[in-house]
Amino acid sequence: MAARANWKGYLKLSLVSCPVQLFPATSTKERVSFHLLNRETGNRLRRKLVDPDTDEAVESEDQVRGYQVAKNEYVLVEEDEIDSVAIESTHTIDIETFVPREEIDAAYLDTPYYLTPDGKMAEEAFAVIRDAMREKSVVGLGRVVLYRRERPILLEPRGKGLVATTLRYAYEVRKDEDYFEEIGEPKVSEEMLDLASHIIGRKMSHFEPKRFEDRYQEALLELIEAKKEHRQVAPSTGPAKPSNVVSLMDALRRSMAAEQGDAQEPKPAAPAKAAGAKRKAEPQKAAAKAEPPAKAEPAAKEKPAGKSAKSSPAASLPSARRAPSKTASGRLKRAG
């Protein structure tokens, strides 16, 4: 079932407008979450806001929002006063400008939503705005008020609809030079760069979101399932921490060797090669057996089979393209 719209209003391009609705593009409800309980009674706990001077709980009707203007000095603002602050972007996304998508720095991207026309009558105007953006290969920038805050919003065509991504303001994004400025510029040798490039090449694939399973959540679900069934839970020691790299060149070479080993399938022809060497070492014994040529053919064909196993396309594929293990997904189904 589709989620309920977070926001309803109008999408506007100059004098063209249409009613639209905004839906959350992501959800966190499938994440494992815990409640705080009373250990003795097992009852779920409730949080209460307490006045630090009187040490008494303050009921919701006595709570009011305040903005601090000085130490221990606040300006009180009522809920209806906040609701009375209405600007155009409260109910309308006015597309102010269009820019190439690649100009939007990823650090400014915040939360994605799906924007759809609200009703059949809105579909034509919505399609005109969407298809014109697609034709010009640009994205639109506007503003919208969500959760009592005005946010810049990026609009880009996706299928029959638009993806609307709220953006962070410039003052919210930290400057990268504050963190990168002190990074040195070591001289990287061509050999090390070549080895690293080969490793990256062997790991090349395509982005598949379902390939990245939430392994931490899987472990939590296994723990919860074990406790439900009153099974003993063995404490996890966790994976070993990576050791410091003493020789970068040696680590790159060993990584390259490991990647080549992963990319190749087992070599079934190895025993055949050994058998061939044995026959060469004992020609008289082989002749004494006087085996017919027809029986010797499988052994002779086994050598080329070993070569094809090494050079076959399937054997040279990167390990990243192999089919994912069914073990993790099986555990999730059992846990669910």
C-alpha positions as CSV (number, residue, x, y, z in Angstrom):
1,M,0.0,0.0,0.0
2,A,1.3,3.4,-1.0
3,A,2.4,5.8,1.8
4,R,0.2,8.8,2.7
5,A,1.3,12.1,1.1
6,N,3.5,14.2,3.3
7,W,2.6,17.4,1.5
8,K,-0.1,18.6,-0.9
9,G,0.1,21.9,-2.9
10,Y,0.9,23.2,-6.4
11,L,3.8,22.8,-8.8
12,K,4.3,26.1,-10.7
13,L,6.3,27.0,-13.7
14,S,5.8,30.6,-14.7
15,L,2.0,30.8,-15.3
16,V,1.6,27.1,-15.6
17,S,0.5,25.3,-12.4
18,C,-1.0,22.0,-11.3
19,P,-2.0,20.4,-8.0
20,V,0.7,17.9,-6.8
21,Q,1.4,15.6,-3.8
22,L,4.7,14.7,-2.2
23,F,5.4,11.2,-0.9
24,P,8.4,9.9,1.1
25,A,10.7,7.9,-1.2
26,T,12.3,6.0,1.6
27,S,11.2,4.2,4.8
28,T,12.9,3.1,8.0
29,K,10.0,1.1,9.5
30,E,11.7,-2.2,8.5
31,R,14.7,-1.4,10.7
32,V,15.1,-3.2,14.0
33,S,14.1,-0.9,16.8
34,F,13.9,-1.3,20.6
35,H,11.8,0.1,23.3
36,L,12.9,0.9,26.9
37,L,11.3,-1.4,29.5
38,N,11.2,-1.7,33.2
39,R,13.5,-4.6,33.9
40,E,11.5,-5.8,36.9
41,T,7.9,-5.5,35.5
42,G,8.6,-5.7,31.8
43,N,6.4,-2.6,31.2
44,R,7.2,-0.2,28.5
45,L,8.5,3.2,29.8
46,R,7.2,6.6,29.0
47,R,9.3,9.7,28.9
48,K,8.1,12.8,30.8
49,L,9.3,16.4,30.6
50,V,10.3,17.6,34.0
51,D,10.8,21.1,35.3
52,P,14.3,21.1,36.7
53,D,13.5,23.5,39.6
54,T,10.2,21.9,40.8
55,D,11.2,18.4,39.8
56,E,7.6,17.8,38.6
57,A,6.4,16.5,35.3
58,V,4.9,19.2,33.0
59,E,1.7,18.2,31.1
60,S,1.5,18.8,27.3
61,E,-1.1,21.6,27.7
62,D,1.4,23.6,29.9
63,Q,4.3,23.2,27.5
64,V,5.2,26.1,25.1
65,R,8.0,26.7,22.6
66,G,10.6,29.3,23.3
67,Y,13.5,30.8,21.5
68,Q,16.6,31.6,23.6
69,V,17.7,35.2,23.2
70,A,20.1,35.3,26.2
71,K,21.1,33.1,29.1
72,N,17.9,31.8,30.8
73,E,15.9,34.3,28.7
74,Y,13.4,33.1,26.1
75,V,10.8,34.5,23.7
76,L,7.7,32.4,24.0
77,V,5.9,31.4,20.7
78,E,2.5,29.7,20.6
79,E,1.6,26.9,18.2
80,D,-1.0,29.0,16.4
81,E,1.5,31.8,16.0
82,I,3.9,29.4,14.2
83,D,1.1,28.1,12.0
84,S,0.2,31.7,11.0
85,V,3.6,32.1,9.4
86,A,2.7,31.3,5.8
87,I,4.8,32.1,2.7
88,E,4.3,31.0,-0.9
89,S,6.3,27.9,-0.6
90,T,4.0,26.6,2.2
91,H,1.6,25.6,-0.5
92,T,3.4,26.1,-3.8
93,I,6.7,24.8,-5.3
94,D,7.6,27.5,-7.7
95,I,10.4,26.3,-10.1
96,E,12.8,29.3,-10.0
97,T,15.6,28.1,-12.2
98,F,16.9,25.1,-14.1
99,V,20.5,23.7,-14.0
100,P,22.4,20.7,-15.3
101,R,22.1,17.8,-12.8
102,E,25.9,17.3,-12.6
103,E,26.3,20.8,-11.1
104,I,24.5,19.7,-7.9
105,D,27.2,18.6,-5.3
106,A,26.2,15.4,-3.6
107,A,26.9,17.0,-0.2
108,Y,23.9,19.2,-0.7
109,L,21.4,16.3,-1.2
110,D,19.2,15.7,1.8
111,T,15.9,13.7,1.6
112,P,14.3,12.2,-1.5
113,Y,10.5,12.3,-2.2
114,Y,8.3,11.3,-5.1
115,L,6.2,14.1,-6.6
116,T,3.0,13.1,-8.5
117,P,0.0,15.0,-10.0
118,D,-2.9,15.2,-7.6
119,G,-5.8,14.0,-9.7
120,K,-6.5,13.4,-13.4
121,M,-7.0,17.0,-14.2
122,A,-3.4,17.8,-13.2
123,E,-1.7,15.2,-15.3
124,E,-1.4,17.2,-18.5
125,A,0.3,20.3,-17.0
126,F,2.5,18.0,-14.9
127,A,3.5,16.0,-18.0
128,V,4.4,19.3,-19.9
129,I,6.7,20.4,-17.1
130,R,8.3,16.9,-16.6
131,D,8.8,16.3,-20.3
132,A,10.2,19.7,-21.0
133,M,12.9,19.2,-18.3
134,R,13.7,15.8,-19.8
135,E,14.0,17.3,-23.3
136,K,16.4,19.9,-22.1
137,S,18.3,17.5,-19.8
138,V,18.0,19.8,-16.8
139,V,16.6,19.7,-13.3
140,G,14.5,22.3,-11.6
141,L,15.2,24.1,-8.4
142,G,12.5,25.6,-6.2
143,R,11.5,25.8,-2.5
144,V,9.0,24.1,-0.2
145,V,8.0,24.3,3.4
146,L,8.2,20.9,5.1
147,Y,7.9,20.3,8.8
148,R,7.8,24.1,9.5
149,R,11.0,24.7,7.6
150,E,11.5,26.1,4.1
151,R,13.9,23.9,2.1
152,P,15.4,24.3,-1.4
153,I,14.2,21.4,-3.5
154,L,15.6,19.7,-6.6
155,L,13.1,18.3,-9.2
156,E,14.2,15.7,-11.8
157,P,12.1,13.5,-14.1
158,R,11.9,9.8,-13.3
159,G,9.6,7.6,-15.3
160,K,6.1,9.1,-15.2
161,G,6.8,11.3,-12.2
162,L,9.4,13.5,-10.6
163,V,11.9,12.8,-7.9
164,A,12.0,15.8,-5.5
165,T,15.1,15.9,-3.3
166,T,15.3,18.5,-0.5
167,L,18.7,20.3,-0.4
168,R,20.8,21.6,2.4
169,Y,21.6,25.3,2.6
170,A,25.1,26.5,2.0
171,Y,25.6,27.2,5.7
172,E,24.7,23.6,6.6
173,V,27.4,22.1,4.4
174,R,30.9,22.1,5.9
175,K,33.9,23.1,3.7
176,D,35.9,20.1,2.5
177,E,39.1,22.0,2.7
178,D,38.8,22.1,6.5
179,Y,39.3,18.3,6.4
180,F,41.4,17.8,3.2
181,E,43.8,20.6,3.5
182,E,46.3,18.8,5.7
183,I,46.4,15.6,3.6
184,G,49.8,15.3,2.0
185,E,50.6,14.7,-1.6
186,P,52.8,11.6,-1.7
187,K,54.4,10.5,-5.0
188,V,52.6,7.4,-6.2
189,S,54.7,5.1,-8.4
190,E,53.4,4.0,-11.8
191,E,53.7,0.3,-10.7
192,M,51.6,0.8,-7.6
193,L,49.0,2.8,-9.5
194,D,48.9,0.2,-12.2
195,L,48.3,-2.6,-9.7
196,A,45.6,-0.7,-7.9
197,S,43.9,0.1,-11.3
198,H,43.9,-3.6,-12.2
199,I,42.3,-4.5,-8.8
200,I,39.6,-1.9,-9.4
201,G,39.1,-3.2,-12.9
202,R,38.5,-6.7,-11.6
203,K,36.0,-5.4,-9.1
204,M,34.0,-3.4,-11.6
205,S,30.3,-4.2,-11.8
206,H,27.0,-2.3,-11.8
207,F,25.1,-0.8,-8.8
208,E,22.6,-3.3,-7.5
209,P,21.0,-2.0,-4.2
210,K,19.7,-5.4,-3.2
211,R,23.2,-6.8,-3.2
212,F,24.0,-4.8,-0.1
213,E,22.2,-6.6,2.7
214,D,22.0,-5.1,6.2
215,R,24.3,-7.6,7.9
216,Y,24.1,-5.9,11.3
217,Q,20.3,-6.1,11.2
218,E,20.6,-9.8,10.2
219,A,22.8,-10.4,13.3
220,L,20.3,-8.6,15.5
221,L,17.4,-10.6,14.1
222,E,19.3,-13.9,14.7
223,L,20.0,-12.8,18.3
224,I,16.3,-11.9,18.8
225,E,15.2,-15.2,17.3
226,A,17.5,-17.2,19.5
227,K,16.3,-15.4,22.6
228,K,12.6,-16.0,21.6
229,E,13.4,-19.7,21.4
230,H,15.4,-19.6,24.7
231,R,18.5,-20.8,22.9
232,Q,22.0,-20.1,24.1
233,V,23.6,-17.2,22.3
234,A,27.3,-17.5,21.7
235,P,29.1,-14.2,22.2
236,S,30.5,-12.8,19.0
237,T,34.1,-11.9,18.9
238,G,33.7,-9.9,15.7
239,P,36.0,-10.0,12.7
240,A,39.7,-9.4,13.1
241,K,40.8,-5.8,12.6
242,P,42.9,-5.2,9.5
243,S,46.6,-5.0,10.3
244,N,48.7,-1.9,9.4
245,V,50.2,-2.1,5.9
246,V,53.9,-2.4,6.3
247,S,54.7,-2.6,2.6
248,L,52.1,-1.0,0.3
249,M,53.6,-2.6,-2.8
250,D,53.6,-6.0,-1.2
251,A,50.0,-5.5,-0.1
252,L,49.0,-4.5,-3.7
253,R,50.7,-7.5,-5.2
254,R,49.1,-9.9,-2.7
255,S,45.7,-8.2,-3.4
256,M,46.2,-8.7,-7.1
257,A,47.0,-12.3,-6.6
258,A,44.0,-12.8,-4.4
259,E,41.7,-11.2,-7.0
260,Q,43.1,-13.3,-9.8
261,G,42.6,-16.4,-7.6
262,D,39.0,-15.4,-6.9
263,A,38.2,-14.7,-10.5
264,Q,39.4,-18.2,-11.7
265,E,37.5,-21.4,-11.3
266,P,39.1,-24.6,-10.0
267,K,41.5,-26.3,-12.5
268,P,40.2,-29.8,-13.0
269,A,42.9,-30.5,-15.6
270,A,45.7,-30.4,-13.1
271,P,45.6,-34.2,-12.4
272,A,45.7,-34.8,-16.2
273,K,48.9,-32.8,-16.5
274,A,50.4,-34.9,-13.7
275,A,49.3,-38.1,-15.3
276,G,50.9,-36.9,-18.6
277,A,54.2,-36.2,-16.9
278,K,54.1,-39.6,-15.3
279,R,53.6,-41.2,-18.7
280,K,56.6,-39.3,-20.1
281,A,58.7,-40.5,-17.2
282,E,57.7,-44.1,-17.8
283,P,57.4,-44.6,-21.5
284,Q,58.3,-48.4,-21.4
285,K,55.6,-49.1,-18.8
286,A,53.0,-47.2,-20.9
287,A,54.1,-49.1,-24.1
288,A,53.9,-52.4,-22.2
289,K,50.3,-51.8,-21.4
290,A,49.7,-51.3,-25.2
291,E,46.5,-49.3,-24.6
292,P,44.5,-48.6,-27.8
293,P,44.6,-45.0,-29.1
294,A,40.8,-44.8,-28.5
295,K,41.2,-45.2,-24.8
296,A,44.0,-42.7,-24.6
297,E,41.9,-39.9,-26.2
298,P,40.1,-38.7,-23.0
299,A,43.5,-38.1,-21.3
300,A,44.8,-36.2,-24.3
301,K,41.7,-34.1,-24.4
302,E,41.9,-33.3,-20.7
303,K,45.0,-31.0,-21.2
304,P,43.1,-28.5,-23.5
305,A,40.2,-28.6,-21.0
306,G,42.6,-27.2,-18.3
307,K,43.6,-24.4,-20.6
308,S,40.0,-23.5,-21.5
309,A,39.1,-23.5,-17.8
310,K,41.7,-20.8,-17.2
311,S,40.8,-18.6,-20.2
312,S,37.0,-19.1,-20.3
313,P,34.9,-15.9,-20.0
314,A,33.1,-17.2,-17.0
315,A,36.4,-17.8,-15.2
316,S,37.7,-14.3,-15.9
317,L,34.6,-12.5,-14.6
318,P,35.2,-10.3,-11.5
319,S,34.2,-11.9,-8.2
320,A,31.7,-9.0,-7.7
321,R,29.5,-10.4,-10.5
322,R,29.0,-13.8,-9.0
323,A,25.6,-14.7,-7.7
324,P,25.1,-13.6,-4.1
325,S,25.0,-16.2,-1.4
326,K,21.5,-17.4,-0.4
327,T,22.6,-18.0,3.1
328,A,22.0,-14.4,4.3
329,S,18.6,-14.1,2.6
330,G,17.6,-17.4,4.1
331,R,18.4,-16.2,7.5
332,L,16.3,-13.1,7.0
333,K,13.3,-15.2,5.9
334,R,13.6,-17.4,8.9
335,A,14.0,-14.4,11.2
336,G,11.0,-12.7,9.7
